[in-house]
Amino acid sequence: MINNPKVARIIAVVVIAMLVITLAAALFGCSASQPSTSAPSTDPDSGLVVVAVAGLPKEAQQTLGLIDGKGDERYYTDDHDKSFRRIAADGGTADD
């Protein structure tokens, strides 16, 4: 137990201040995990959250760049396309 009234008042003020701050944060929705921007929009068909490209990680932005540019040309050739069409036309049962 605290015998000094001055120390007891200081502790009481600190506890009350912490409660007020916690209550204010809860009432106003203050959270470290929430961005300070407006509410995200959702796709009406899928219900998924729409994210701006700038909000994506660097790797995802690079992947979107590859998709927009018709893929990574190092791995795609006409031979790949011809092989895929042959396998798809055969139902995937052709042996090479």
C-alpha positions, -999 to +999 in steps of 0.1 A: +000+000+000+011+035-008+015+057+024+025+089+006-006+108-007+014+127-033+027+095-049-008+080-047-023+110-066+004+108-093-003+071-098-041+078-099-036+106-125-014+083-147-039+055-145-068+078-154-049+093-183-041+058-196-078+049-194-089+081-212-064+075-240-074+039-243-111+048-244-105+076-270-085+051-292-113+026-290-141+051-298-123+067-327-110+035-342-073+043-338-053+013-347-018+006-360-031-020-385-055+003-402-043+026-430-052+063-427-067+063-462-104+060-471-122+027-470-111+003-497-135-004-526-146-039-534-153-055-568-191-059-572-188-093-589-163-111-567-166-090-535-128-089-533-110-058-522-096-036-550-059-027-544-040+000-563-009-013-581+012+012-561-001-005-529+013-039-540+047-053-532+075-047-557+074-084-569+037-082-576+042-050-595+069-066-616+046-096-623+018-073-634+043-056-657+052-089-673+015-098-677+007-065-693+038-069-716+026-104-727+048-123-703+085-130-699+099-135-734+128-155-720+105-184-714+079-181-741+085-191-777+063-202-806+075-238-799+058-237-765+026-225-781+027-252-808+034-279-782+005-267-761-019-267-790-008-302-801-013-315-766-046-297-762-059-310-795-049-346-786-065-343-752-032-346-735-026-382-744+001-377-771+036-392-763+066-371-773 
